[in-house]
Amino acid sequence: MTQYPELFRPGRIGALEIPNRIVFAATSSELADGDGLVTDDMIAFYAERARGGTGLIVVEATYVEQAGKRLKHNAMLHDDGCIPGMRKLVAAVHAAGARIAVQLNHGGRESIPEVSGSPPLAPSPLPSGYTAVGAAVVPRELTLAEIERIVGRFAEAAMRAREAGFDAVEIHGAHGYLVGQFLSPACNKRQDRYGHDTAGRARFGVELVEAIKARLGAGFPVIFRMNARDHVPGGLELEEAVEIAALFEAAGADAISASGGLHASRPYMIIPGMAIGHGCYADCSAAMRQRVGIPVMTVGRINTPEIAEGILERAEADYICLSRPLIADPYFAAKARAGEAARIAPCIACNECIATVHLHKGLACTVNPMVSRELELQPLLARRPTPKRLAVIGGGAAGMAAAITAAERGHAVHLFEKQSRLGGQLTLAHRPPHREEIERLLDYFRAEVARLDIEVSLNASPSADAVRALGADALIVAIGAEPVLPSVPGAELAHVLQGWRVLAGLETPGPNCVVVGGGLVGVEVADMLADGGRKVVLVARSELLKKAVHADRVHYLDRVDSFGIEVMSHTQVLEIRPGEVVLEPENRLRRTLGGVDSVIYCMGYHRREAEAEGYRDVGIPVHYVGDVLGSRKFFQAIEEGTLAALEI
């Protein structure tokens, strides 16, 4: 008997039978071509998640007309030319054992004119507070004739979906796109039959369900994804959302998928970051489930089978929608069913995936370098290398990723780490408040090293001669970087501390602190100190959190504000004195801060160039990965370690 009986209990949505309760939530892959047509890469991406045991795959937001398109590589179903590619995608997913639906969407005011080719349309002429991918534009208010046309476009796209072989369609009424804009009191100020009150704001969605059912028949399943909460002032709230869900059921919808948030929501709740609690929309799906008689799906920070099983056991939802967890590990379901949940690569909600999509760089994942590259890497993965003896120097994220990948490929691996435990920067990254999720990745890597019986030497930093003596066939150097030390006068004073030592608990700042560094680490340290009751001034050379993902940026800017942390951006430290710091803000008068007990430097890292160079002439192939090549994010370091091991 499976450890998760509710999760692997078959279910039904309308007439559609689904083998388990795991749903891959519609997720932008950016793998369609520039015309929105299905590519082989897109097929490989979805088929891999189907092979991993997922019950229902919901294909990403697919646009019903060009005027509603948002991203260059959004999938399209706006004309019959889209059907052949979609048919291949459906066949691949079916062959892998899963059911498949397609999510139909129109961006409304979130559409980007440079992509769509026309001004955005919306229920009311109110711009988005934040689009994530372009400048917000005041949309044109839809006429009644245009609303009727768009209803027709959805129905036509649904017909194409059925012709392509899809088992169901999902209407995207969440996250502030056109359908959700009609539902939200903050977005919809119309006084005609498509606004004014709950029934009016729901009318557009009701007509979409009725039109699709009229074209495809009552038996073809229609899922309605909608916000339970908008998380913006004046937006849709749960009580009204529950009543709207009942209206969609009455119109013929076969399931409700509950989500929340707009791109402008605070906190960012479309793809909630690691500061948000697990199962963050389970209370919403539970409320909807009490009101409607059709299945209800939930989503939001559900990243273990235990969390999913608990939601089902408590009857808070009928299906569990997973997005990032199935990006991180497409075999989430298969591993859970086999009793190997500990081997599931953990989603840590770092949101690098959505950040790369919004930067038009495709889909990436910190813990899964293979994602969206399944087809590209297939030749490497299929190759069975001759087993070799491999040395890996450095037991941080890059080194452990390399060692694990190499061991899985059949190589004998010896992993060296100069500290007393494996982990590198991962041992510090989970220490600030709300970053605890990162420890799951650290635990996962350490467990995989142990499972694969990788030989580990701690407190060890072998020389080139020592590596030669091992008789290794190849060497991976992942020795990381070292903190940038301040060069200003007074930097040698005893009250000048290093951020990493503060995070590690090796140094304790005084009650009045100046934190130097406006990147994520500097802000995390400032947040941690302020959370502990200290007074903090945060000094940044440029813009605060310039490279942070949006969810982190929103979270920490709100925290900085709530703690009353003074921020001095575009500012240089000129001198540190006992109890004082002399600062020079850009285009402003020099300022001396007094009463300073501690100055904490978080100015990033530079590579250990001399140490790294010492391995170049070791006499065997050498691969450099991670921070030794320059400052890296975890997802870049892990990717480099993994790919280096695949190439050996």
GURO-771241 format. One record per residue (C-alpha): residue number from 1; residue in one letter; chain; x, y, z. Coordinates in steps of 0.2 Angstrom, whole numbers, always signed. Layout:
NUM/A/A/X/Y/Z
...
***
This chain:
1/M/A/+0/+0/+0
2/T/A/+7/+17/-5
3/Q/A/+12/+29/+9
4/Y/A/+1/+42/+2
5/P/A/-16/+34/-2
6/E/A/-26/+50/-5
7/L/A/-13/+57/-16
8/F/A/-13/+42/-27
9/R/A/-32/+38/-27
10/P/A/-39/+40/-44
11/G/A/-52/+54/-47
12/R/A/-63/+61/-60
13/I/A/-66/+78/-67
14/G/A/-83/+77/-76
15/A/A/-81/+62/-87
16/L/A/-62/+62/-87
17/E/A/-54/+49/-76
18/I/A/-37/+54/-69
19/P/A/-25/+41/-61
20/N/A/-20/+51/-46
21/R/A/-22/+68/-38
22/I/A/-7/+77/-44
23/V/A/-9/+90/-57
24/F/A/+5/+99/-66
25/A/A/-1/+117/-65
26/A/A/+0/+128/-81
27/T/A/+17/+135/-81
28/S/A/+25/+146/-94
29/S/A/+39/+137/-102
30/E/A/+44/+149/-115
31/L/A/+47/+134/-127
32/A/A/+35/+138/-140
33/D/A/+42/+146/-156
34/G/A/+40/+165/-160
35/D/A/+24/+161/-168
36/G/A/+17/+152/-153
37/L/A/+19/+135/-161
38/V/A/+24/+119/-152
39/T/A/+42/+114/-153
40/D/A/+51/+98/-150
41/D/A/+58/+105/-134
42/M/A/+41/+109/-128
43/I/A/+35/+91/-131
44/A/A/+50/+84/-122
45/F/A/+47/+96/-107
46/Y/A/+29/+90/-104
47/A/A/+32/+72/-108
48/E/A/+46/+71/-95
49/R/A/+33/+77/-82
50/A/A/+21/+64/-88
51/R/A/+34/+50/-87
52/G/A/+37/+55/-69
53/G/A/+19/+49/-64
54/T/A/+9/+66/-64
55/G/A/-9/+62/-66
56/L/A/-15/+77/-76
57/I/A/-4/+89/-86
58/V/A/-11/+107/-89
59/V/A/-1/+115/-103
60/E/A/+4/+133/-101
61/A/A/-6/+148/-104
62/T/A/-11/+147/-122
63/Y/A/-17/+162/-131
64/V/A/-34/+163/-140
65/E/A/-29/+179/-151
66/Q/A/-14/+189/-155
67/A/A/-21/+204/-147
68/G/A/-20/+196/-130
69/K/A/-2/+189/-131
70/R/A/+10/+193/-117
71/L/A/+27/+184/-120
72/K/A/+36/+182/-137
73/H/A/+36/+163/-134
74/N/A/+18/+160/-127
75/A/A/+9/+146/-135
76/M/A/-5/+150/-146
77/L/A/-22/+142/-152
78/H/A/-28/+156/-162
79/D/A/-30/+147/-178
80/D/A/-30/+130/-186
81/G/A/-11/+130/-190
82/C/A/-8/+128/-171
83/I/A/-17/+111/-171
84/P/A/-4/+99/-178
85/G/A/+10/+104/-165
86/M/A/-3/+102/-151
87/R/A/-8/+85/-158
88/K/A/+10/+79/-156
89/L/A/+11/+86/-139
90/V/A/-5/+77/-133
91/A/A/+1/+61/-141
92/A/A/+18/+62/-132
93/V/A/+9/+65/-115
94/H/A/-4/+52/-117
95/A/A/+10/+39/-122
96/A/A/+19/+43/-106
97/G/A/+3/+39/-96
98/A/A/-4/+56/-91
99/R/A/-20/+65/-95
100/I/A/-18/+82/-103
101/A/A/-28/+99/-103
102/V/A/-23/+116/-111
103/Q/A/-25/+132/-102
104/L/A/-34/+146/-113
105/N/A/-29/+164/-109
106/H/A/-30/+182/-115
107/G/A/-18/+194/-107
108/G/A/-30/+209/-107
109/R/A/-21/+224/-99
110/E/A/-6/+213/-95
111/S/A/-3/+210/-114
112/I/A/+13/+219/-120
113/P/A/+10/+229/-136
114/E/A/+28/+225/-143
115/V/A/+23/+207/-142
116/S/A/+4/+207/-146
117/G/A/+6/+221/-160
118/S/A/-9/+231/-153
119/P/A/-14/+241/-138
120/P/A/-20/+231/-123
121/L/A/-38/+228/-119
122/A/A/-47/+227/-103
123/P/A/-64/+229/-94
124/S/A/-59/+246/-88
125/P/A/-45/+259/-93
126/L/A/-35/+255/-78
127/P/A/-16/+250/-81
128/S/A/-8/+236/-72
129/G/A/+2/+240/-56
130/Y/A/+16/+229/-62
131/T/A/+17/+218/-77
132/A/A/+34/+209/-73
133/V/A/+39/+210/-92
134/G/A/+36/+227/-99
135/A/A/+30/+245/-95
136/A/A/+12/+246/-89
137/V/A/+0/+254/-103
138/V/A/-17/+261/-100
139/P/A/-28/+249/-109
140/R/A/-43/+253/-120
141/E/A/-60/+248/-112
142/L/A/-68/+234/-121
143/T/A/-84/+237/-131
144/L/A/-99/+224/-129
145/A/A/-95/+219/-147
146/E/A/-77/+215/-143
147/I/A/-82/+205/-127
148/E/A/-93/+195/-138
149/R/A/-79/+192/-151
150/I/A/-67/+187/-137
151/V/A/-79/+174/-130
152/G/A/-80/+167/-147
153/R/A/-61/+166/-148
154/F/A/-61/+156/-132
155/A/A/-74/+144/-139
156/E/A/-65/+142/-155
157/A/A/-48/+139/-146
158/A/A/-57/+125/-136
159/M/A/-63/+117/-152
160/R/A/-45/+116/-158
161/A/A/-40/+109/-142
162/R/A/-52/+95/-143
163/E/A/-47/+92/-161
164/A/A/-29/+91/-156
165/G/A/-34/+77/-143
166/F/A/-34/+87/-127
167/D/A/-44/+78/-113
168/A/A/-50/+95/-106
169/V/A/-48/+114/-106
170/E/A/-44/+126/-92
171/I/A/-50/+144/-93
172/H/A/-37/+155/-85
173/G/A/-47/+167/-74
174/A/A/-33/+170/-61
175/H/A/-17/+181/-59
176/G/A/-24/+197/-66
177/Y/A/-26/+192/-84
178/L/A/-42/+197/-94
179/V/A/-54/+185/-87
180/G/A/-47/+189/-69
181/Q/A/-48/+207/-73
182/F/A/-67/+206/-76
183/L/A/-69/+196/-59
184/S/A/-59/+209/-49
185/P/A/-67/+224/-41
186/A/A/-50/+233/-42
187/C/A/-49/+231/-61
188/N/A/-67/+231/-66
189/K/A/-76/+247/-64
190/R/A/-90/+244/-77
191/Q/A/-108/+249/-74
192/D/A/-115/+238/-88
193/R/A/-120/+220/-87
194/Y/A/-101/+215/-86
195/G/A/-98/+224/-70
196/H/A/-106/+233/-56
197/D/A/-109/+218/-44
198/T/A/-103/+200/-41
199/A/A/-115/+193/-55
200/G/A/-110/+206/-67
201/R/A/-91/+204/-64
202/A/A/-93/+185/-66
203/R/A/-104/+186/-82
204/F/A/-89/+186/-94
205/G/A/-82/+170/-86
206/V/A/-100/+162/-86
207/E/A/-102/+166/-104
208/L/A/-85/+158/-108
209/V/A/-90/+142/-99
210/E/A/-107/+142/-108
211/A/A/-99/+145/-125
212/I/A/-87/+131/-124
213/K/A/-100/+119/-118
214/A/A/-112/+124/-132
215/R/A/-98/+121/-145
216/L/A/-90/+105/-137
217/G/A/-105/+97/-128
218/A/A/-109/+96/-109
219/G/A/-97/+80/-108
220/F/A/-81/+89/-112
221/P/A/-72/+94/-96
222/V/A/-70/+113/-92
223/I/A/-59/+118/-78
224/F/A/-60/+136/-72
225/R/A/-44/+143/-63
226/M/A/-48/+158/-53
227/N/A/-41/+169/-39
228/A/A/-47/+167/-22
229/R/A/-39/+183/-17
230/D/A/-30/+196/-27
231/H/A/-19/+202/-13
232/V/A/-21/+221/-19
233/P/A/-32/+234/-10
234/G/A/-50/+233/-16
235/G/A/-47/+217/-26
236/L/A/-56/+201/-26
237/E/A/-58/+193/-8
238/L/A/-62/+175/-3
239/E/A/-80/+177/+2
240/E/A/-85/+184/-16
241/A/A/-73/+172/-25
242/V/A/-83/+158/-17
243/E/A/-99/+165/-24
244/I/A/-92/+167/-41
245/A/A/-86/+149/-41
246/A/A/-104/+144/-38
247/L/A/-109/+154/-53
248/F/A/-96/+145/-64
249/E/A/-102/+128/-57
250/A/A/-120/+133/-62
251/A/A/-114/+138/-79
252/G/A/-107/+120/-82
253/A/A/-89/+121/-76
254/D/A/-82/+104/-71
255/A/A/-69/+109/-58
256/I/A/-62/+125/-50
257/S/A/-44/+128/-48
258/A/A/-40/+140/-34
259/S/A/-25/+152/-34
260/G/A/-22/+170/-31
261/G/A/-12/+186/-33
262/L/A/-9/+198/-47
263/H/A/+8/+203/-53
264/A/A/+6/+219/-43
265/S/A/+1/+210/-27
266/R/A/+11/+212/-11
267/P/A/+17/+200/-6
268/Y/A/+20/+192/-23
269/M/A/+7/+178/-23
270/I/A/+6/+172/-40
271/I/A/+22/+162/-37
272/P/A/+25/+164/-19
273/G/A/+42/+165/-12
274/M/A/+50/+155/+2
275/A/A/+44/+168/+15
276/I/A/+26/+162/+11
277/G/A/+19/+147/+21
278/H/A/+16/+130/+14
279/G/A/-1/+126/+6
280/C/A/-5/+145/+6
281/Y/A/-21/+143/-4
282/A/A/-28/+127/+5
283/D/A/-40/+138/+16
284/C/A/-47/+145/+0
285/S/A/-49/+129/-9
286/A/A/-57/+122/+7
287/A/A/-70/+137/+7
288/M/A/-74/+134/-11
289/R/A/-76/+115/-8
290/Q/A/-89/+119/+5
291/R/A/-99/+129/-8
292/V/A/-98/+119/-24
293/G/A/-101/+101/-28
294/I/A/-88/+100/-41
295/P/A/-69/+95/-38
296/V/A/-58/+109/-32
297/M/A/-40/+111/-35
298/T/A/-27/+120/-24
299/V/A/-10/+126/-27
300/G/A/+4/+136/-18
301/R/A/+20/+131/-9
302/I/A/+15/+112/-9
303/N/A/+33/+105/-11
304/T/A/+32/+88/-2
305/P/A/+20/+73/-3
306/E/A/+17/+75/+15
307/I/A/+10/+92/+13
308/A/A/-1/+87/-2
309/E/A/-7/+71/+7
310/G/A/-12/+82/+22
311/I/A/-22/+94/+12
312/L/A/-32/+79/+4
313/E/A/-34/+71/+21
314/R/A/-42/+86/+28
315/A/A/-53/+88/+13
316/E/A/-46/+105/+9
317/A/A/-45/+101/-10
318/D/A/-48/+87/-22
319/Y/A/-33/+89/-32
320/I/A/-15/+96/-29
321/C/A/-8/+107/-42
322/L/A/+11/+108/-42
323/S/A/+21/+119/-54
324/R/A/+39/+123/-47
325/P/A/+40/+106/-38
326/L/A/+38/+97/-55
327/I/A/+50/+109/-62
328/A/A/+63/+104/-49
329/D/A/+59/+86/-50
330/P/A/+48/+79/-64
331/Y/A/+48/+62/-55
332/F/A/+40/+69/-39
333/A/A/+25/+57/-41
334/A/A/+35/+42/-46
335/K/A/+47/+44/-31
336/A/A/+33/+47/-19
337/R/A/+23/+32/-25
338/A/A/+39/+21/-23
339/G/A/+42/+26/-5
340/E/A/+57/+37/-10
341/A/A/+51/+54/-6
342/A/A/+67/+58/+2
343/R/A/+75/+57/-15
344/I/A/+64/+71/-22
345/A/A/+74/+86/-27
346/P/A/+66/+100/-17
347/C/A/+58/+115/-24
348/I/A/+65/+129/-12
349/A/A/+54/+143/-19
350/C/A/+69/+153/-25
351/N/A/+59/+159/-40
352/E/A/+74/+159/-52
353/C/A/+62/+149/-64
354/I/A/+50/+164/-66
355/A/A/+64/+176/-66
356/T/A/+72/+169/-81
357/V/A/+55/+168/-90
358/H/A/+52/+186/-86
359/L/A/+69/+190/-93
360/H/A/+65/+181/-109
361/K/A/+79/+168/-105
362/G/A/+68/+153/-105
363/L/A/+64/+142/-90
364/A/A/+78/+138/-77
365/C/A/+78/+129/-60
366/T/A/+91/+130/-46
367/V/A/+90/+112/-42
368/N/A/+86/+105/-59
369/P/A/+98/+111/-73
370/M/A/+90/+99/-85
371/V/A/+73/+108/-85
372/S/A/+68/+114/-103
373/R/A/+84/+107/-109
374/E/A/+78/+89/-109
375/L/A/+80/+87/-128
376/E/A/+96/+96/-129
377/L/A/+104/+86/-115
378/Q/A/+97/+69/-121
379/P/A/+112/+64/-130
380/L/A/+123/+67/-115
381/L/A/+111/+58/-103
382/A/A/+110/+43/-115
383/R/A/+128/+41/-117
384/R/A/+135/+27/-105
385/P/A/+153/+33/-101
386/T/A/+167/+22/-97
387/P/A/+169/+23/-78
388/K/A/+183/+34/-72
389/R/A/+191/+40/-56
390/L/A/+186/+58/-52
391/A/A/+192/+70/-39
392/V/A/+181/+85/-35
393/I/A/+189/+99/-24
394/G/A/+176/+109/-15
395/G/A/+160/+103/-6
396/G/A/+148/+118/-9
397/A/A/+133/+118/-21
398/A/A/+144/+116/-37
399/G/A/+155/+103/-30
400/M/A/+141/+92/-23
401/A/A/+131/+94/-39
402/A/A/+146/+88/-49
403/A/A/+150/+74/-37
404/I/A/+132/+67/-37
405/T/A/+130/+68/-55
406/A/A/+146/+59/-59
407/A/A/+143/+46/-46
408/E/A/+125/+43/-54
409/R/A/+134/+41/-71
410/G/A/+145/+27/-63
411/H/A/+161/+36/-59
412/A/A/+171/+33/-43
413/V/A/+171/+50/-35
414/H/A/+182/+57/-21
415/L/A/+175/+74/-14
416/F/A/+186/+85/-4
417/E/A/+180/+99/+7
418/K/A/+192/+111/+17
419/Q/A/+179/+114/+30
420/S/A/+172/+102/+43
421/R/A/+156/+99/+34
422/L/A/+149/+99/+16
423/G/A/+138/+114/+10
424/G/A/+149/+129/+7
425/Q/A/+138/+144/+5
426/L/A/+122/+134/+7
427/T/A/+127/+132/+26
428/L/A/+124/+151/+28
429/A/A/+111/+154/+15
430/H/A/+97/+146/+26
431/R/A/+101/+156/+42
432/P/A/+92/+173/+39
433/P/A/+73/+174/+43
434/H/A/+62/+166/+30
435/R/A/+76/+158/+21
436/E/A/+75/+141/+30
437/E/A/+69/+132/+15
438/I/A/+86/+132/+8
439/E/A/+91/+120/+21
440/R/A/+81/+107/+12
441/L/A/+92/+108/-3
442/L/A/+107/+107/+8
443/D/A/+100/+91/+17
444/Y/A/+96/+84/+0
445/F/A/+113/+86/-7
446/R/A/+121/+79/+9
447/A/A/+109/+64/+8
448/E/A/+113/+60/-10
449/V/A/+131/+61/-7
450/A/A/+129/+48/+7
451/R/A/+117/+37/-4
452/L/A/+129/+36/-18
453/D/A/+143/+31/-7
454/I/A/+154/+45/-13
455/E/A/+171/+45/-4
456/V/A/+172/+62/+6
457/S/A/+187/+70/+14
458/L/A/+183/+84/+26
459/N/A/+195/+97/+32
460/A/A/+205/+93/+16
461/S/A/+212/+104/+2
462/P/A/+223/+94/-8
463/S/A/+237/+101/-18
464/A/A/+240/+97/-36
465/D/A/+253/+84/-31
466/A/A/+241/+76/-20
467/V/A/+228/+75/-34
468/R/A/+241/+67/-45
469/A/A/+244/+54/-32
470/L/A/+226/+49/-31
471/G/A/+227/+43/-49
472/A/A/+212/+52/-54
473/D/A/+207/+53/-73
474/A/A/+199/+70/-71
475/L/A/+197/+84/-59
476/I/A/+183/+96/-55
477/V/A/+188/+112/-46
478/A/A/+174/+120/-36
479/I/A/+184/+129/-22
480/G/A/+172/+144/-22
481/A/A/+177/+162/-19
482/E/A/+182/+172/-4
483/P/A/+173/+188/+3
484/V/A/+178/+205/-3
485/L/A/+187/+214/+11
486/P/A/+185/+233/+13
487/S/A/+199/+244/+8
488/V/A/+194/+260/+16
489/P/A/+203/+268/+30
490/G/A/+198/+260/+47
491/A/A/+193/+243/+39
492/E/A/+205/+235/+51
493/L/A/+196/+241/+67
494/A/A/+189/+227/+78
495/H/A/+170/+232/+76
496/V/A/+171/+230/+57
497/L/A/+164/+213/+54
498/Q/A/+161/+201/+39
499/G/A/+143/+197/+34
500/W/A/+146/+178/+32
501/R/A/+153/+177/+50
502/V/A/+138/+186/+57
503/L/A/+127/+174/+48
504/A/A/+137/+159/+54
505/G/A/+135/+166/+72
506/L/A/+154/+168/+74
507/E/A/+153/+187/+77
508/T/A/+139/+196/+86
509/P/A/+136/+214/+81
510/G/A/+131/+228/+93
511/P/A/+115/+237/+95
512/N/A/+118/+250/+82
513/C/A/+124/+243/+65
514/V/A/+129/+249/+48
515/V/A/+127/+236/+35
516/V/A/+137/+239/+19
517/G/A/+131/+230/+3
518/G/A/+114/+232/-6
519/G/A/+113/+214/-13
520/L/A/+103/+200/-7
521/V/A/+115/+195/+7
522/G/A/+117/+213/+13
523/V/A/+98/+215/+14
524/E/A/+96/+198/+22
525/V/A/+109/+202/+36
526/A/A/+101/+219/+39
527/D/A/+84/+211/+40
528/M/A/+91/+198/+52
529/L/A/+99/+211/+63
530/A/A/+83/+222/+63
531/D/A/+72/+207/+67
532/G/A/+83/+204/+82
533/G/A/+80/+222/+88
534/R/A/+95/+231/+82
535/K/A/+95/+248/+74
536/V/A/+101/+247/+56
537/V/A/+107/+258/+42
538/L/A/+109/+250/+25
539/V/A/+122/+257/+13
540/A/A/+122/+252/-5
541/R/A/+134/+257/-19
542/S/A/+119/+256/-32
543/E/A/+101/+252/-32
544/L/A/+95/+240/-18
545/L/A/+92/+222/-23
546/K/A/+96/+226/-41
547/K/A/+99/+207/-45
548/A/A/+86/+199/-34
549/V/A/+71/+190/-40
550/H/A/+54/+200/-39
551/A/A/+47/+190/-25
552/D/A/+62/+193/-14
553/R/A/+63/+211/-19
554/V/A/+45/+214/-14
555/H/A/+47/+204/+2
556/Y/A/+63/+213/+8
557/L/A/+58/+230/+3
558/D/A/+42/+228/+13
559/R/A/+53/+222/+28
560/V/A/+65/+236/+27
561/D/A/+51/+248/+27
562/S/A/+42/+239/+42
563/F/A/+58/+239/+52
564/G/A/+62/+257/+49
565/I/A/+79/+252/+42
566/E/A/+87/+268/+34
567/V/A/+93/+265/+17
568/M/A/+107/+275/+9
569/S/A/+108/+269/-9
570/H/A/+121/+275/-22
571/T/A/+133/+279/-7
572/Q/A/+151/+276/-4
573/V/A/+160/+272/+12
574/L/A/+175/+284/+14
575/E/A/+181/+280/+31
576/I/A/+177/+270/+47
577/R/A/+182/+277/+64
578/P/A/+178/+271/+81
579/G/A/+160/+274/+83
580/E/A/+158/+283/+66
581/V/A/+156/+280/+48
582/V/A/+160/+293/+35
583/L/A/+148/+291/+19
584/E/A/+147/+300/+3
585/P/A/+130/+299/-6
586/E/A/+130/+302/-25
587/N/A/+127/+320/-28
588/R/A/+124/+324/-10
589/L/A/+134/+331/+5
590/R/A/+146/+320/+14
591/R/A/+138/+313/+30
592/T/A/+146/+306/+46
593/L/A/+135/+293/+55
594/G/A/+139/+293/+74
595/G/A/+135/+280/+88
596/V/A/+140/+266/+77
597/D/A/+144/+250/+87
598/S/A/+147/+238/+72
599/V/A/+150/+239/+53
600/I/A/+146/+223/+44
601/Y/A/+152/+221/+26
602/C/A/+142/+211/+13
603/M/A/+151/+216/-3
604/G/A/+151/+200/-12
605/Y/A/+165/+188/-16
606/H/A/+180/+187/-28
607/R/A/+187/+171/-35
608/R/A/+202/+162/-28
609/E/A/+212/+164/-43
610/A/A/+229/+160/-37
611/E/A/+223/+144/-29
612/A/A/+213/+139/-44
613/E/A/+228/+142/-56
614/G/A/+238/+129/-46
615/Y/A/+228/+115/-53
616/R/A/+230/+119/-71
617/D/A/+245/+108/-74
618/V/A/+239/+93/-64
619/G/A/+241/+83/-79
620/I/A/+223/+77/-81
621/P/A/+208/+86/-88
622/V/A/+202/+100/-76
623/H/A/+185/+108/-75
624/Y/A/+182/+124/-66
625/V/A/+164/+127/-59
626/G/A/+155/+138/-48
627/D/A/+161/+154/-39
628/V/A/+179/+150/-43
629/L/A/+175/+157/-60
630/G/A/+167/+173/-53
631/S/A/+152/+177/-42
632/R/A/+138/+164/-46
633/K/A/+120/+162/-40
634/F/A/+116/+144/-34
635/F/A/+107/+139/-49
636/Q/A/+122/+144/-60
637/A/A/+134/+135/-49
638/I/A/+124/+119/-48
639/E/A/+121/+120/-67
640/E/A/+140/+121/-70
641/G/A/+144/+107/-58
642/T/A/+131/+96/-66
643/L/A/+136/+99/-84
644/A/A/+154/+97/-80
645/A/A/+151/+79/-73
646/L/A/+140/+75/-88
647/E/A/+154/+79/-100
648/I/A/+167/+67/-92
***
